[in-house]
Amino acid sequence: MLIVDDDQVMRLLERETLTRFDFEVSEAIDGQSALDMLASAIPSLVLLDVEMAGLDGFQVCRRIRENWDATDLPVVMVTGMDDLRSINQAYMAGANDFIAKPINWPMLGHRARYVVRSAQAARRLRALEEKQAAITRAIPDMIFVHDAQGRYLDFKPAFGQQPFVPPEDFLGKHLASVLPTDAAEVIQHGIERALGRQGLQAVNYKLPMPDGLHHYEARIAPSGENQVVIVVRDITLQKLNEEKVRRLAYFDALTGMPNRLGFLERLEGELLRARRSSRPLALLFLDLDDFKRINDTLGHNAGDYLLQAVADRLKQ
């Protein structure tokens, strides 16, 4: 605690009171001395008298606020002027609180503790908000806030990306007036389920974009009684990779036709369907006569070309 007062008796009384509340106390005899002390060490709280020779308390408080905000360095002003104008002037100068003379000494320590704890809580909250904001800025997802009716309330772009519609064109509007009908319905149903006490929902939808069809995953979490937060990720690349893996697993790289694994899986499904419906299933087998002779005489490149040509005709 730094006590700033040009009255030696007041400083003594304030010191005696505050040391009983486990404060370590420093003293400054005027405003300029206080500013000089702050240049080398920052206390948890400044107890600042208003009426002093030279720089008055209002001036000192304004100088303090040029370098520290009300959470970094809280200031409590002590004033004998209890009129509303003086109180407003104290707050306008940047004071966290004020104490009117004559001072209620038993309450002074409690008041100081309260101001210090409030400033500490505000600093912790600010640090948490800054951490959350940094995490939010870094994630590769778009974040939307919607009400229960599907109206866009707020938006944060994904890191390094912009939405396909500018925010000013969709904020305040409903899903149905921004997105295609099928996508809007999928998201709206997810909102209703999330708010219907079913908790976190995940839905997928597609949107036509200038560079082709894009796939999105939306995770919908309730945020209060009538709002949801929707985290949207573009999973187009993931879908393309999944399709590539599927084609490698189930399709022949040369002809693009289903390979043995793809054929057997499809056949198993058709046999199951035939059994359920008690209907027969026909299987047609085609063979290329003398295909080995093509490879032996004209080479494997010619054989590959022949397989591709036959596959193209079968596809047609």
C-alpha positions, 0 to 999 in steps of 0.5 A, a space after each residue: 500500500 502506498 499512502 499519499 498525504 501531506 498531513 503527517 498525522 493522517 499518514 500515521 493513523 492510516 499506517 497504524 490501521 492498515 498494518 493491522 490488516 497485514 498491509 506493508 505500507 509506504 508513504 509519500 508526502 505529496 503527489 510528485 513524491 508519489 509519482 516518483 516512487 511509482 516509477 520504481 515500484 508498483 504497490 497493490 493499492 494507492 490511498 490518495 488524499 485529494 487536498 494536497 499542496 502542489 499536485 492535488 489528488 485528482 491530478 495525481 490520479 489522472 497521471 497514474 491512469 496514463 500508465 496503469 489502468 484501474 485493475 493494474 493499480 487501484 486507487 482509493 481517494 480520501 476526500 473531505 469533500 463529500 458533495 456529489 461533484 467531488 465524488 464524480 470528479 474522483 471517478 472521472 479522474 480514474 479512482 476505483 473508490 473514495 473514502 470521505 472524511 472523517 474516516 471510519 477507521 475500523 472500516 478502512 482496512 476492510 475497504 482496502 482489502 475489498 478494492 485489492 481483491 476486486 482488482 485481482 479478480 478483474 486481472 484474472 478475468 482479463 487474463 482468462 478472456 485474453 487467453 480464450 480470445 487467443 485460442 479462438 483466434 488461432 482455431 481453424 473454425 468459423 464460430 457462429 452464435 444463433 438464437 433458437 429460431 436460427 437467426 445469426 447473432 454473432 460471428 468469428 471467422 476461421 483463422 486465415 479464412 473468410 466466410 463465403 458471405 460477408 458478415 454484414 449480409 447474414 448477421 441478423 438474418 435467418 438460416 433459411 435466407 442465407 443457406 440453401 434449403 437442405 443445409 438450413 434445415 439440417 442446422 436448424 434441426 441441430 439447434 432444436 435438438 441442442 436446445 431440447 436438452 439433448 446437448 452437443 450436436 454434430 451435423 454435416 452439410 454441403 454448400 456449392 462454392 465457386 471452386 466446387 462443392 464444399 463439405 462442412 461439419 457443424 458442432 452445435 452447443 447450447 449457450 443459455 436457454 435460447 442461444 447456441 454456439 455453432 463451430 463450423 469446420 470445412 472438411 472438404 479436404 478430409 472428404 476428398 482424402 476419404 474418397 481417395 482412400 475408398 477408391 484405392 480400396 474398392 476400385 481398380 486403379 487402371 480401369 476405374 472399375 470395382 476391384 475384387 474387394 469391391 465386387 465381393 462386398 457388393 455381391 454380399 449386399 445383393 445376396 442379403 437383399 435377395 434373401 430378404 425379398 425371397 427373389 433370385 439374383 443373377 450374376 453375369 460372368 464375362 471373360 476376355 478370350 486370349 488376353 494373355 496373348 495380347 500381353 505376350 505379343 504386344 506388351 503389357 502397355 497394349 494389354 492395359 490399353 485393351 482393359 481400359 477400352 473394354 472397361 469404358 464400353 462396360 461403363 457405357 
